[in-house]
Amino acid sequence: MSTLKKAIVMAFPGYEELYDIAKPSIQLFARKHSYDIRAHADNATTLPPAWNKIIRLIEVFRDGYDVALWLDADLVIINPFEDISVPDVMHQAMVTHGDVNGTNAINAGVWYLRKEALPFLEAVWATGPVEAAVPAWWEQNTILQLLGIPPVYPYASVEPSNEYAQKLFDLDYSWNVAPFTRQGFFTSQGFRILHAAGCGSVSQRAGIMQRWVRQLGVDKLT
C-alpha cells in the first residue's frame, strides 16, 4: 500500500450543483485509492474563480501532501477501479486534448501533481493572468505559457522547451474525456473520467453529468 499522503483537490464557487453530482464518484475513487478530499466552495481570490485552483493546490503542498489530484467540478469518474499512474521522475501530468479544428492543448481539468511541482504552481500564481487567444481559459493560459507553449492558436509545442515541460507527463486520454475533442465520444469503453468541459451553462452541464451517472450506472459502483 502506498505511504504517500495524497489529496483530491477541488474548488467550485458558483458550481456547487455540479460538485453535488460529481461527489459520489469522487468519494468512491478517493476511498479506493487512499486520497483525502479537499473541497472548497468559497472563493479565495479576486481573480476569476478558476484561479482558486492554483491557490488550493499550493495550500495542499504547503500542508505536507506528497500528491495532489485536481478535478474540475463538471466531471464524473465512471471507472474508479484504477489509480492514475505517472512515472516517478515526472512532476505533473495532464491530458492533451485535440479539438475538431485540429488544435492541441493540455487540459488542466484533471491535473496530477507531485510536491516537486510546487515551484511551478508558485510561478503560475506569481505570473498571474496573461494575454491569450481564449481569455476564458484563465489560469490555464498561464500554465501553458510557463510550460513554453504560447497561449495562442494552435497551442502547440513540438519539444519540451524548459525544465517544467520536461517534467510534464502526457496523461492517457481516458482520464479526461471531453465531448468536444476529435478523439471521439461514441463509447465509454475504457474511459475513466468523463468531463463536461465546453458543454454550455451550469444547468446544461448538470443535465449531461446526470445522464452519464444514470446511463452508465455510476451510482451503482461500489
Backbone bond lengths (Angstrom), bond angles and torsions (degrees), N, CA, C in turn:
res aa  C-N    CA-C-N  psi(-1)  N-CA   C-N-CA  omega(-1)  CA-C   N-CA-C  phi
1 M - - - 1.462 - - 1.525 110.00 -
2 S 1.306 115.86 140.03 1.462 120.41 -178.79 1.521 110.67 -66.10
3 T 1.337 115.56 140.14 1.462 120.05 175.80 1.523 111.39 -101.16
4 L 1.321 116.69 5.02 1.456 120.44 178.85 1.521 110.34 -67.96
5 K 1.313 115.30 143.56 1.463 121.00 174.35 1.525 107.36 -89.54
6 K 1.340 116.39 113.98 1.457 121.60 -170.46 1.523 110.64 -122.07
7 A 1.329 115.81 146.18 1.461 120.92 178.37 1.516 110.29 -138.13
8 I 1.326 115.55 137.22 1.457 121.50 163.07 1.520 106.60 -86.65
9 V 1.315 116.64 129.26 1.462 122.07 -175.29 1.523 109.06 -117.86
10 M 1.337 115.27 130.73 1.466 120.55 179.09 1.524 108.62 -143.13
11 A 1.318 115.98 145.87 1.466 122.34 173.28 1.522 106.48 -142.84
12 F 1.326 116.58 128.00 1.467 119.30 -168.58 1.527 113.16 -146.31
13 P 1.345 119.48 44.66 1.465 119.09 177.42 1.528 110.85 -58.76
14 G 1.326 115.67 124.63 1.453 121.02 -177.69 1.515 113.98 88.95
15 Y 1.334 116.96 -6.79 1.466 121.30 -178.10 1.532 111.13 -123.10
16 E 1.325 115.86 29.51 1.466 120.29 -177.59 1.522 112.01 -59.00
17 E 1.331 117.49 -35.43 1.468 120.78 179.79 1.523 111.30 -59.83
18 L 1.325 116.27 -39.29 1.459 120.00 179.22 1.525 110.92 -70.55
19 Y 1.314 116.87 -41.00 1.460 119.82 179.17 1.525 111.33 -61.42
20 D 1.322 116.88 -38.81 1.467 120.00 -179.89 1.527 111.31 -61.20
21 I 1.323 116.57 -34.58 1.467 120.12 177.96 1.526 110.40 -74.62
22 A 1.314 116.29 -40.95 1.464 121.34 -177.81 1.524 112.78 -72.20
23 K 1.321 116.96 -30.57 1.471 122.26 -167.34 1.528 114.65 -54.37
24 P 1.330 121.57 -47.52 1.475 118.52 -177.87 1.528 113.40 -58.03
25 S 1.328 117.48 -41.29 1.467 119.09 -179.90 1.523 110.83 -69.67
26 I 1.313 116.82 -33.98 1.462 120.67 178.70 1.522 110.81 -70.25
27 Q 1.318 116.41 -41.09 1.465 119.92 177.67 1.523 111.17 -61.84
28 L 1.324 116.96 -40.33 1.459 120.39 178.88 1.527 110.77 -64.33
29 F 1.333 117.07 -45.93 1.459 120.80 178.29 1.530 110.54 -60.60
30 A 1.328 116.81 -44.41 1.464 121.06 -179.23 1.525 111.23 -61.91
31 R 1.313 116.88 -41.26 1.460 121.13 -179.49 1.528 111.15 -65.91
32 K 1.321 116.94 -40.42 1.457 120.55 -177.63 1.525 112.76 -70.58
33 H 1.333 117.66 -27.37 1.457 120.39 -172.23 1.530 113.38 -122.27
34 S 1.321 116.13 17.76 1.475 122.86 170.48 1.521 113.63 61.96
35 Y 1.328 116.28 43.84 1.455 121.77 171.82 1.521 109.95 -98.85
36 D 1.320 116.88 138.59 1.462 120.63 161.38 1.528 107.62 -76.17
37 I 1.326 116.09 159.85 1.456 120.32 176.17 1.515 108.71 -115.46
38 R 1.311 116.06 122.53 1.470 122.54 176.36 1.525 106.85 -113.31
39 A 1.312 117.04 95.22 1.466 122.95 -174.88 1.524 109.39 -112.87
40 H 1.335 116.70 133.96 1.459 122.57 -173.59 1.532 110.65 -130.99
41 A 1.324 115.85 122.16 1.461 120.58 175.86 1.523 111.93 -96.12
42 D 1.323 117.67 -12.03 1.462 121.33 -177.54 1.523 110.72 -87.84
43 N 1.314 115.45 158.11 1.458 122.37 -179.50 1.520 108.83 -99.18
44 A 1.340 117.44 118.99 1.458 121.84 -175.27 1.518 113.22 -101.62
45 T 1.342 117.95 12.78 1.455 120.50 -176.95 1.521 110.44 -149.64
46 T 1.335 115.54 155.64 1.463 120.29 173.44 1.530 111.35 -88.27
47 L 1.329 117.14 -7.09 1.457 121.29 173.33 1.527 108.81 -73.67
48 P 1.332 119.16 169.93 1.469 120.06 175.27 1.529 110.87 -50.61
49 P 1.333 117.71 145.86 1.468 121.24 -172.64 1.526 114.79 -53.36
50 A 1.330 118.35 -27.49 1.467 119.78 179.97 1.526 112.15 -58.28
51 W 1.326 117.38 -24.20 1.459 120.38 -179.85 1.522 112.81 -71.52
52 N 1.336 117.75 -11.96 1.464 119.82 172.55 1.525 111.08 -58.33
53 K 1.322 116.50 -29.03 1.465 121.25 178.56 1.524 110.60 -53.06
54 I 1.315 116.70 -48.63 1.464 120.24 -175.53 1.527 110.81 -68.96
55 I 1.319 116.64 -44.12 1.466 120.10 179.12 1.522 111.14 -58.40
56 R 1.333 116.09 -48.54 1.467 120.01 -174.35 1.529 111.94 -69.51
57 L 1.319 118.03 -33.49 1.459 119.75 176.12 1.526 111.33 -68.81
58 I 1.316 116.52 -41.30 1.471 119.69 175.78 1.525 110.16 -58.74
59 E 1.324 117.02 -44.55 1.467 121.30 -179.77 1.528 111.59 -58.18
60 V 1.316 116.22 -43.55 1.465 120.47 -177.32 1.524 111.03 -60.76
61 F 1.321 117.25 -45.25 1.458 118.72 -179.33 1.530 111.36 -71.53
62 R 1.295 117.65 -34.36 1.468 119.23 175.95 1.520 111.35 -68.26
63 D 1.336 116.99 -21.28 1.465 121.72 176.77 1.525 112.44 -86.75
64 G 1.325 117.13 3.43 1.455 120.09 171.54 1.515 116.86 99.68
65 Y 1.316 118.21 10.01 1.468 120.06 177.59 1.524 110.76 -76.03
66 D 1.326 114.66 149.16 1.458 121.48 178.29 1.529 112.42 -90.70
67 V 1.336 116.54 -32.62 1.459 123.36 -175.19 1.515 109.31 -136.65
68 A 1.324 116.35 139.24 1.462 121.55 173.18 1.520 108.38 -128.85
69 L 1.311 115.39 136.28 1.462 121.53 174.55 1.524 107.43 -118.28
70 W 1.339 115.02 105.92 1.461 119.37 176.69 1.523 109.31 -80.35
71 L 1.357 115.98 133.76 1.456 121.62 174.97 1.523 109.17 -129.73
72 D 1.336 116.91 127.39 1.462 120.18 170.62 1.525 109.33 -63.77
73 A 1.328 116.35 158.05 1.459 120.65 -177.72 1.522 112.88 -75.88
74 D 1.340 117.67 -19.79 1.467 119.93 -173.73 1.529 111.99 -96.44
75 L 1.332 115.77 47.69 1.462 119.96 178.60 1.521 110.24 -139.30
76 V 1.321 114.98 162.62 1.461 122.20 177.70 1.524 108.00 -132.88
77 I 1.319 116.56 130.04 1.462 121.09 175.10 1.524 107.17 -84.44
78 I 1.323 116.71 109.66 1.462 120.15 -175.39 1.526 112.52 -95.88
79 N 1.325 116.93 -13.57 1.462 121.51 175.64 1.526 107.62 -136.25
80 P 1.343 117.34 95.68 1.463 120.71 -174.31 1.525 114.29 -92.05
81 F 1.315 117.91 9.24 1.460 119.94 -166.38 1.521 114.57 -86.64
82 E 1.325 117.58 -9.24 1.463 121.22 179.75 1.519 109.29 -129.94
83 D 1.323 115.97 134.57 1.462 120.77 177.05 1.527 109.92 -82.49
84 I 1.322 116.17 159.62 1.457 121.22 174.71 1.527 109.47 -65.33
85 S 1.313 116.28 137.21 1.455 121.94 177.79 1.525 109.20 -118.87
86 V 1.316 115.42 121.99 1.466 122.01 -177.77 1.529 107.88 -130.68
87 P 1.327 118.78 133.97 1.468 120.34 179.24 1.534 111.53 -52.82
88 D 1.322 115.67 142.93 1.461 121.03 -174.95 1.523 113.08 -58.29
89 V 1.328 117.48 -30.35 1.464 120.12 -176.00 1.527 112.67 -77.10
90 M 1.326 117.73 -12.10 1.453 121.34 -177.55 1.528 111.09 -89.81
91 H 1.327 116.20 141.42 1.463 121.63 -177.67 1.512 113.10 -92.69
92 Q 1.326 117.69 -25.22 1.456 120.39 -178.66 1.521 109.61 -154.87
93 A 1.354 115.17 163.76 1.460 119.71 -177.77 1.522 109.60 -150.24
94 M 1.342 115.50 138.38 1.460 123.14 176.10 1.521 109.05 -146.27
95 V 1.331 115.47 161.79 1.463 122.00 174.45 1.528 108.90 -86.14
96 T 1.330 116.30 140.82 1.456 121.33 170.13 1.520 108.50 -94.07
97 H 1.318 116.73 120.64 1.456 121.81 -179.71 1.524 110.22 -97.49
98 G 1.312 116.01 135.16 1.459 121.73 169.94 1.513 108.48 -106.90
99 D 1.333 117.86 131.03 1.465 119.14 -178.08 1.530 110.50 -101.61
100 V 1.317 114.37 179.82 1.460 119.76 -174.23 1.527 112.45 -66.12
101 N 1.317 118.15 -16.48 1.463 121.42 179.31 1.528 112.71 -91.89
102 G 1.318 115.95 2.16 1.450 119.22 176.88 1.515 114.85 86.87
103 T 1.326 118.69 9.11 1.458 120.77 177.12 1.523 109.79 -87.82
104 N 1.320 114.85 160.82 1.457 120.89 179.39 1.521 109.31 -129.92
105 A 1.326 115.62 137.76 1.457 119.38 176.23 1.512 109.52 -156.95
106 I 1.310 115.84 141.54 1.454 119.22 172.51 1.517 108.92 -64.41
107 N 1.331 115.85 152.84 1.461 121.34 179.39 1.511 108.53 -125.23
108 A 1.327 115.71 115.78 1.461 121.51 -175.26 1.520 112.79 -86.53
109 G 1.334 117.95 15.83 1.465 120.87 177.53 1.512 113.01 -71.18
110 V 1.342 116.45 -26.44 1.467 123.30 169.72 1.522 104.73 -126.46
111 W 1.321 116.36 112.71 1.464 120.56 -168.52 1.521 109.05 -138.89
112 Y 1.328 115.85 113.73 1.461 123.13 179.39 1.524 108.31 -96.95
113 L 1.321 116.95 128.44 1.466 120.81 -178.87 1.522 110.81 -135.99
114 R 1.324 114.78 142.38 1.459 120.73 169.32 1.532 108.94 -99.23
115 K 1.328 116.16 165.51 1.464 120.48 -176.09 1.523 112.14 -59.54
116 E 1.322 116.54 -23.63 1.464 120.28 178.11 1.528 112.37 -66.58
117 A 1.345 116.68 -13.98 1.464 120.76 178.30 1.530 112.72 -83.75
118 L 1.332 117.97 -2.06 1.467 119.85 -178.63 1.529 112.55 -56.58
119 P 1.329 120.88 -44.18 1.478 118.98 177.60 1.524 112.78 -58.64
120 F 1.333 117.16 -35.43 1.463 120.12 177.24 1.529 110.38 -64.60
121 L 1.321 117.31 -46.75 1.463 121.27 178.57 1.523 111.17 -59.18
122 E 1.322 116.62 -42.78 1.464 120.77 179.77 1.531 110.29 -64.80
123 A 1.333 116.89 -35.63 1.461 120.24 177.88 1.528 110.64 -68.62
124 V 1.336 117.44 -38.47 1.465 120.96 176.57 1.518 110.07 -60.64
125 W 1.328 115.93 -47.01 1.472 120.07 -179.15 1.528 111.20 -64.60
126 A 1.313 117.22 -41.97 1.464 120.85 -179.06 1.524 111.36 -66.81
127 T 1.324 117.59 -33.57 1.470 121.62 179.90 1.518 110.98 -72.82
128 G 1.315 117.22 -41.87 1.460 120.99 179.23 1.518 112.28 72.95
129 P 1.339 116.75 -166.28 1.467 120.78 -177.28 1.526 112.30 -60.85
130 V 1.330 115.63 144.36 1.463 122.35 177.13 1.527 108.83 -126.89
131 E 1.336 115.85 158.22 1.455 119.93 175.58 1.527 109.22 -68.47
132 A 1.339 114.89 139.32 1.459 118.48 -174.60 1.513 110.73 -155.64
133 A 1.336 114.86 162.78 1.460 120.27 -179.59 1.520 111.79 -68.33
134 V 1.336 116.91 -32.41 1.465 121.84 178.99 1.529 107.79 -120.96
135 P 1.334 118.74 89.87 1.465 120.64 -176.34 1.523 113.24 -56.32
136 A 1.333 117.50 -30.56 1.456 121.14 -176.72 1.530 113.20 -72.41
137 W 1.335 117.67 1.44 1.456 119.16 172.16 1.531 111.58 -83.65
138 W 1.315 117.40 -8.54 1.461 123.30 172.18 1.527 113.06 44.97
139 E 1.340 116.02 -116.99 1.464 120.37 -174.07 1.529 112.17 -62.82
140 Q 1.322 117.59 -26.16 1.469 119.24 -179.40 1.524 111.27 -66.21
141 N 1.319 117.52 -30.69 1.462 119.58 174.99 1.521 111.47 -61.14
142 T 1.322 116.50 -42.57 1.459 120.33 179.42 1.523 110.63 -68.70
143 I 1.326 116.22 -38.81 1.462 120.10 175.29 1.525 110.30 -57.09
144 L 1.324 116.20 -47.70 1.460 120.53 178.60 1.528 111.22 -57.10
145 Q 1.328 116.25 -49.11 1.458 120.48 -175.60 1.521 111.33 -60.69
146 L 1.339 116.73 -42.50 1.460 119.55 -178.53 1.528 112.51 -73.05
147 L 1.321 117.26 -16.91 1.458 121.19 172.82 1.532 111.87 -87.40
148 G 1.336 116.45 2.43 1.445 120.59 179.67 1.514 113.55 83.89
149 I 1.340 116.62 18.04 1.462 121.86 179.56 1.521 107.80 -110.12
150 P 1.319 120.07 111.09 1.470 120.38 -179.91 1.533 110.46 -57.57
151 P 1.329 118.29 130.73 1.470 120.97 -178.27 1.527 112.48 -78.38
152 V 1.314 115.22 45.81 1.463 122.41 177.17 1.524 107.38 -134.47
153 Y 1.316 115.22 159.29 1.464 120.94 179.93 1.524 110.26 -52.57
154 P 1.354 120.25 133.34 1.456 128.20 6.61 1.529 114.87 -100.68
155 Y 1.323 118.63 24.50 1.469 122.12 174.01 1.525 112.63 56.50
156 A 1.301 117.90 44.05 1.461 119.77 -173.83 1.522 111.37 -130.26
157 S 1.316 115.20 143.11 1.462 122.17 173.16 1.518 107.23 -128.06
158 V 1.325 117.43 125.23 1.462 121.17 -174.92 1.523 111.25 -70.25
159 E 1.312 117.09 -43.67 1.457 122.11 -178.47 1.532 109.29 -130.11
160 P 1.352 116.62 149.80 1.472 118.30 173.21 1.521 110.24 -54.37
161 S 1.312 116.25 122.74 1.463 119.61 -169.23 1.524 114.12 -104.66
162 N 1.320 117.87 -8.10 1.459 119.47 178.45 1.524 109.58 -152.02
163 E 1.323 116.37 177.82 1.461 120.09 -174.74 1.523 112.05 -64.95
164 Y 1.327 117.72 -30.55 1.465 119.53 177.09 1.521 110.56 -67.86
165 A 1.325 116.93 -46.68 1.462 121.19 -178.57 1.527 111.42 -63.66
166 Q 1.313 116.64 -33.47 1.456 120.29 -179.34 1.525 111.99 -68.78
167 K 1.311 117.28 -17.56 1.465 122.37 179.06 1.527 112.14 -106.21
168 L 1.335 116.53 15.56 1.464 121.91 178.26 1.524 109.20 -100.28
169 F 1.320 116.56 123.10 1.461 122.76 179.41 1.523 109.43 -95.35
170 D 1.335 115.94 136.12 1.460 121.61 178.89 1.524 108.68 -83.43
171 L 1.313 115.47 102.37 1.454 121.77 -174.87 1.524 110.53 -73.50
172 D 1.330 116.57 143.34 1.458 121.02 -179.79 1.531 110.62 -58.47
173 Y 1.329 114.73 140.72 1.469 121.88 -176.62 1.524 113.20 -54.93
174 S 1.322 117.47 -28.92 1.464 120.70 -176.65 1.527 112.62 -60.82
175 W 1.331 117.21 -18.70 1.457 120.86 -178.86 1.529 113.39 -84.80
176 N 1.326 117.85 -7.86 1.471 119.40 179.52 1.528 107.87 -155.97
177 V 1.312 116.07 76.66 1.459 122.85 -174.45 1.523 109.07 -93.82
178 A 1.316 116.85 117.19 1.464 121.78 -177.14 1.522 110.08 -118.91
179 P 1.338 118.01 141.38 1.464 121.15 -175.54 1.526 114.40 -60.45
180 F 1.344 118.15 -27.68 1.463 119.51 -173.61 1.521 113.70 -79.97
181 T 1.321 118.80 -9.79 1.458 120.33 -171.06 1.521 111.85 -80.93
182 R 1.311 114.71 152.37 1.453 119.26 -177.97 1.521 112.71 -74.58
183 Q 1.342 117.59 -9.57 1.458 119.38 178.83 1.526 112.26 -65.15
184 G 1.320 116.98 -17.17 1.458 119.94 177.31 1.517 112.19 103.65
185 F 1.309 115.37 154.92 1.454 120.97 -177.17 1.527 108.99 -147.13
186 F 1.317 116.12 46.06 1.459 120.36 -171.89 1.520 113.04 -102.58
187 T 1.312 117.99 -12.97 1.452 121.11 179.46 1.520 109.04 -149.00
188 S 1.313 116.43 148.10 1.465 120.44 177.72 1.526 111.43 -92.27
189 Q 1.320 118.05 -0.57 1.452 121.23 -176.96 1.530 111.10 -61.33
190 G 1.315 115.37 123.81 1.453 120.84 179.35 1.515 114.37 84.57
191 F 1.313 118.34 -10.02 1.457 121.09 179.32 1.532 109.82 -79.06
192 R 1.324 115.56 149.57 1.461 121.34 179.17 1.523 112.26 -113.20
193 I 1.334 116.49 -42.12 1.463 120.73 -179.78 1.520 108.94 -129.79
194 L 1.334 116.28 127.41 1.458 121.91 172.23 1.523 108.01 -101.94
195 H 1.326 115.86 132.77 1.464 121.95 -170.96 1.522 109.03 -125.60
196 A 1.319 116.70 119.84 1.470 121.99 -176.88 1.522 112.32 -84.30
197 A 1.316 116.74 33.31 1.466 121.35 178.26 1.521 109.91 -62.14
198 G 1.324 116.42 138.36 1.445 121.01 176.37 1.517 114.13 69.85
199 C 1.316 116.89 22.23 1.478 120.66 -175.21 1.517 112.83 -106.63
200 G 1.328 117.89 27.22 1.456 119.78 172.45 1.513 113.70 96.96
201 S 1.308 115.54 -153.10 1.457 123.22 -174.46 1.529 110.93 -69.38
202 V 1.320 114.60 171.32 1.464 119.86 177.16 1.524 110.32 -58.59
203 S 1.322 117.75 -44.26 1.467 120.15 -178.67 1.530 110.94 -66.05
204 Q 1.331 117.63 -36.72 1.461 119.87 177.64 1.520 111.17 -66.19
205 R 1.320 116.05 -43.28 1.463 118.98 178.87 1.524 111.21 -66.87
206 A 1.331 116.62 -37.03 1.462 119.77 177.00 1.520 110.83 -60.29
207 G 1.319 116.97 -42.93 1.456 120.34 178.85 1.515 112.33 -62.56
208 I 1.340 116.54 -40.96 1.462 121.09 178.18 1.528 110.51 -64.02
209 M 1.317 117.04 -45.84 1.458 121.07 -179.33 1.530 111.34 -63.45
210 Q 1.315 116.91 -41.92 1.468 119.95 178.24 1.520 111.22 -62.78
211 R 1.332 116.68 -35.96 1.458 120.19 178.03 1.528 110.58 -66.81
212 W 1.344 116.97 -41.01 1.464 119.54 176.04 1.522 111.01 -59.06
213 V 1.320 116.33 -46.76 1.468 120.50 -178.57 1.524 110.09 -60.12
214 R 1.321 115.85 -44.68 1.462 120.46 -176.20 1.521 111.74 -71.57
215 Q 1.319 118.00 -49.15 1.458 121.24 -173.36 1.515 112.69 -73.10
216 L 1.335 117.10 -31.44 1.460 120.73 -177.53 1.528 113.11 -97.44
217 G 1.337 116.17 0.68 1.460 120.05 176.95 1.507 114.28 66.07
218 V 1.333 116.79 29.40 1.466 120.57 -177.73 1.524 111.27 -60.10
219 D 1.339 116.25 -35.07 1.463 120.66 -178.71 1.523 112.33 -70.85
220 K 1.316 118.00 -9.22 1.479 121.71 179.08 1.517 112.33 -96.70
221 L 1.332 117.49 -8.71 1.458 120.35 -178.51 1.520 111.05 -70.37
222 T 1.317 115.81 143.70 1.470 120.35 178.97 1.526 109.34 -135.22
